[in-house]
Amino acid sequence: MDETIERRIRDRAYRIWEEEGRPEGREIDHWLRAAQEIAAAANEENTTSAAMPPASDAAATPEKPRRSRTTRAKKAAEAPADPASAEPAKKRRSPKSG
């Protein structure tokens, strides 16, 4: 068994033992559970990395979709030519002084 994998299993088994309140006589159960978790994590890593190409720095952070913004010039161009048919402008309130 690879020393790195064995160390990871040992560390995980120890954490499981501590999480369960340090019971006596469950070493094999903890070791097998840790080995299964490590193997599952390694399998998931391999499956994920095989299914997805390596991400570049640009692709790592997805770009937010841009919202369209209507500029004043565009609004003015879309405004009706006859000022009488235009809707009255809304009055702006001045901030209350207090």
PyRosetta script that sets phi, psi and omega in degrees:
from pyrosetta import init, pose_from_sequence

init()
pose = pose_from_sequence("MDETIERRIRDRAYRIWEEEGRPEGREIDHWLRAAQEIAAAANEENTTSAAMPPASDAAATPEKPRRSRTTRAKKAAEAPADPASAEPAKKRRSPKSG")
pose.set_psi(1, 139.3)
pose.set_omega(1, 179.1)
pose.set_phi(2, -62.0)
pose.set_psi(2, 135.6)
pose.set_omega(2, -177.3)
pose.set_phi(3, -60.4)
pose.set_psi(3, -36.9)
pose.set_omega(3, -179.5)
pose.set_phi(4, -65.8)
pose.set_psi(4, -44.1)
pose.set_omega(4, 179.5)
pose.set_phi(5, -66.0)
pose.set_psi(5, -41.7)
pose.set_omega(5, 179.5)
pose.set_phi(6, -62.0)
pose.set_psi(6, -41.2)
pose.set_omega(6, 178.1)
pose.set_phi(7, -63.8)
pose.set_psi(7, -41.0)
pose.set_omega(7, 179.0)
pose.set_phi(8, -64.4)
pose.set_psi(8, -41.1)
pose.set_omega(8, 178.5)
pose.set_phi(9, -65.2)
pose.set_psi(9, -43.3)
pose.set_omega(9, -180.0)
pose.set_phi(10, -60.8)
pose.set_psi(10, -45.5)
pose.set_omega(10, -179.7)
pose.set_phi(11, -63.8)
pose.set_psi(11, -42.3)
pose.set_omega(11, -179.5)
pose.set_phi(12, -68.2)
pose.set_psi(12, -41.1)
pose.set_omega(12, 178.3)
pose.set_phi(13, -60.9)
pose.set_psi(13, -39.7)
pose.set_omega(13, 178.3)
pose.set_phi(14, -63.7)
pose.set_psi(14, -42.7)
pose.set_omega(14, 178.7)
pose.set_phi(15, -64.5)
pose.set_psi(15, -39.8)
pose.set_omega(15, 177.4)
pose.set_phi(16, -62.1)
pose.set_psi(16, -44.8)
pose.set_omega(16, 178.9)
pose.set_phi(17, -57.9)
pose.set_psi(17, -43.7)
pose.set_omega(17, 178.9)
pose.set_phi(18, -67.4)
pose.set_psi(18, -41.3)
pose.set_omega(18, -179.8)
pose.set_phi(19, -61.6)
pose.set_psi(19, -32.7)
pose.set_omega(19, -179.0)
pose.set_phi(20, -86.7)
pose.set_psi(20, 6.1)
pose.set_omega(20, 176.8)
pose.set_phi(21, 88.0)
pose.set_psi(21, 23.0)
pose.set_omega(21, 176.8)
pose.set_phi(22, 56.9)
pose.set_psi(22, 53.0)
pose.set_omega(22, 179.7)
pose.set_phi(23, -72.5)
pose.set_psi(23, 150.9)
pose.set_omega(23, 178.9)
pose.set_phi(24, -86.1)
pose.set_psi(24, 145.9)
pose.set_omega(24, 172.5)
pose.set_phi(25, 79.1)
pose.set_psi(25, 15.3)
pose.set_omega(25, -178.8)
pose.set_phi(26, -115.3)
pose.set_psi(26, 19.8)
pose.set_omega(26, -175.0)
pose.set_phi(27, -57.6)
pose.set_psi(27, -44.5)
pose.set_omega(27, -177.2)
pose.set_phi(28, -66.1)
pose.set_psi(28, -42.7)
pose.set_omega(28, 178.1)
pose.set_phi(29, -59.7)
pose.set_psi(29, -44.6)
pose.set_omega(29, -179.2)
pose.set_phi(30, -65.6)
pose.set_psi(30, -41.1)
pose.set_omega(30, -179.5)
pose.set_phi(31, -64.0)
pose.set_psi(31, -46.5)
pose.set_omega(31, -179.0)
pose.set_phi(32, -64.9)
pose.set_psi(32, -41.2)
pose.set_omega(32, 177.8)
pose.set_phi(33, -63.3)
pose.set_psi(33, -43.3)
pose.set_omega(33, 178.8)
pose.set_phi(34, -63.4)
pose.set_psi(34, -42.7)
pose.set_omega(34, 179.7)
pose.set_phi(35, -62.3)
pose.set_psi(35, -40.9)
pose.set_omega(35, 178.3)
pose.set_phi(36, -64.3)
pose.set_psi(36, -43.1)
pose.set_omega(36, -180.0)
pose.set_phi(37, -63.7)
pose.set_psi(37, -43.7)
pose.set_omega(37, -180.0)
pose.set_phi(38, -64.6)
pose.set_psi(38, -43.5)
pose.set_omega(38, 179.5)
pose.set_phi(39, -64.0)
pose.set_psi(39, -41.4)
pose.set_omega(39, 179.3)
pose.set_phi(40, -64.3)
pose.set_psi(40, -41.2)
pose.set_omega(40, 179.0)
pose.set_phi(41, -65.1)
pose.set_psi(41, -41.0)
pose.set_omega(41, 178.8)
pose.set_phi(42, -66.6)
pose.set_psi(42, -39.8)
pose.set_omega(42, 178.5)
pose.set_phi(43, -64.6)
pose.set_psi(43, -41.3)
pose.set_omega(43, 178.7)
pose.set_phi(44, -64.7)
pose.set_psi(44, -40.8)
pose.set_omega(44, 177.2)
pose.set_phi(45, -60.9)
pose.set_psi(45, -45.8)
pose.set_omega(45, -179.6)
pose.set_phi(46, -65.1)
pose.set_psi(46, -40.6)
pose.set_omega(46, 179.9)
pose.set_phi(47, -66.6)
pose.set_psi(47, -43.9)
pose.set_omega(47, -179.1)
pose.set_phi(48, -66.6)
pose.set_psi(48, -44.8)
pose.set_omega(48, -177.5)
pose.set_phi(49, -70.4)
pose.set_psi(49, -29.4)
pose.set_omega(49, 178.1)
pose.set_phi(50, -75.1)
pose.set_psi(50, -33.7)
pose.set_omega(50, -177.5)
pose.set_phi(51, -79.1)
pose.set_psi(51, -27.7)
pose.set_omega(51, -175.8)
pose.set_phi(52, -114.7)
pose.set_psi(52, 135.2)
pose.set_omega(52, 175.8)
pose.set_phi(53, -69.4)
pose.set_psi(53, 157.2)
pose.set_omega(53, 179.4)
pose.set_phi(54, -59.9)
pose.set_psi(54, 135.4)
pose.set_omega(54, -177.5)
pose.set_phi(55, -82.4)
pose.set_psi(55, 136.3)
pose.set_omega(55, 173.8)
pose.set_phi(56, -86.4)
pose.set_psi(56, 170.6)
pose.set_omega(56, -179.5)
pose.set_phi(57, -61.9)
pose.set_psi(57, -37.4)
pose.set_omega(57, -178.9)
pose.set_phi(58, -68.5)
pose.set_psi(58, -35.3)
pose.set_omega(58, -177.3)
pose.set_phi(59, -84.5)
pose.set_psi(59, -11.9)
pose.set_omega(59, -177.1)
pose.set_phi(60, -67.0)
pose.set_psi(60, -36.3)
pose.set_omega(60, 178.6)
pose.set_phi(61, -109.1)
pose.set_psi(61, 113.8)
pose.set_omega(61, -178.2)
pose.set_phi(62, -66.1)
pose.set_psi(62, 143.6)
pose.set_omega(62, -179.2)
pose.set_phi(63, -81.4)
pose.set_psi(63, 138.0)
pose.set_omega(63, 178.5)
pose.set_phi(64, -71.4)
pose.set_psi(64, 143.3)
pose.set_omega(64, 175.8)
pose.set_phi(65, -67.6)
pose.set_psi(65, 140.1)
pose.set_omega(65, -178.7)
pose.set_phi(66, -83.4)
pose.set_psi(66, 139.2)
pose.set_omega(66, 174.4)
pose.set_phi(67, -90.9)
pose.set_psi(67, 143.6)
pose.set_omega(67, 177.1)
pose.set_phi(68, -77.2)
pose.set_psi(68, 142.2)
pose.set_omega(68, 179.5)
pose.set_phi(69, -124.2)
pose.set_psi(69, 131.7)
pose.set_omega(69, 178.1)
pose.set_phi(70, -91.4)
pose.set_psi(70, 122.6)
pose.set_omega(70, -179.3)
pose.set_phi(71, -85.3)
pose.set_psi(71, 163.9)
pose.set_omega(71, 178.2)
pose.set_phi(72, -61.5)
pose.set_psi(72, -39.2)
pose.set_omega(72, -179.8)
pose.set_phi(73, -63.5)
pose.set_psi(73, -39.4)
pose.set_omega(73, 179.6)
pose.set_phi(74, -67.9)
pose.set_psi(74, -41.1)
pose.set_omega(74, 177.3)
pose.set_phi(75, -62.5)
pose.set_psi(75, -41.0)
pose.set_omega(75, -180.0)
pose.set_phi(76, -65.3)
pose.set_psi(76, -37.9)
pose.set_omega(76, 179.4)
pose.set_phi(77, -68.4)
pose.set_psi(77, -30.1)
pose.set_omega(77, -179.6)
pose.set_phi(78, -86.0)
pose.set_psi(78, -10.8)
pose.set_omega(78, -178.1)
pose.set_phi(79, -66.8)
pose.set_psi(79, 148.4)
pose.set_omega(79, 178.7)
pose.set_phi(80, -63.4)
pose.set_psi(80, 147.3)
pose.set_omega(80, -178.1)
pose.set_phi(81, -70.4)
pose.set_psi(81, -32.0)
pose.set_omega(81, -179.0)
pose.set_phi(82, -88.0)
pose.set_psi(82, 110.9)
pose.set_omega(82, -178.1)
pose.set_phi(83, -62.3)
pose.set_psi(83, -25.3)
pose.set_omega(83, -179.2)
pose.set_phi(84, -69.1)
pose.set_psi(84, -28.7)
pose.set_omega(84, -178.7)
pose.set_phi(85, -86.7)
pose.set_psi(85, -8.5)
pose.set_omega(85, -179.5)
pose.set_phi(86, -73.6)
pose.set_psi(86, 150.0)
pose.set_omega(86, 177.7)
pose.set_phi(87, -71.8)
pose.set_psi(87, 146.4)
pose.set_omega(87, 178.6)
pose.set_phi(88, -65.7)
pose.set_psi(88, 145.4)
pose.set_omega(88, -179.6)
pose.set_phi(89, -71.6)
pose.set_psi(89, 146.1)
pose.set_omega(89, 177.7)
pose.set_phi(90, -77.1)
pose.set_psi(90, 141.7)
pose.set_omega(90, 178.4)
pose.set_phi(91, -78.9)
pose.set_psi(91, 140.6)
pose.set_omega(91, 176.6)
pose.set_phi(92, -95.1)
pose.set_psi(92, 140.6)
pose.set_omega(92, 178.2)
pose.set_phi(93, -89.5)
pose.set_psi(93, 140.8)
pose.set_omega(93, 174.6)
pose.set_phi(94, -83.5)
pose.set_psi(94, 148.1)
pose.set_omega(94, -179.4)
pose.set_phi(95, -63.0)
pose.set_psi(95, 143.2)
pose.set_omega(95, 179.9)
pose.set_phi(96, -71.9)
pose.set_psi(96, 136.0)
pose.set_omega(96, 175.3)
pose.set_phi(97, -95.3)
pose.set_psi(97, 139.4)
pose.set_omega(97, -171.8)
pose.set_phi(98, -135.1)
pose.dump_pdb("model.pdb")
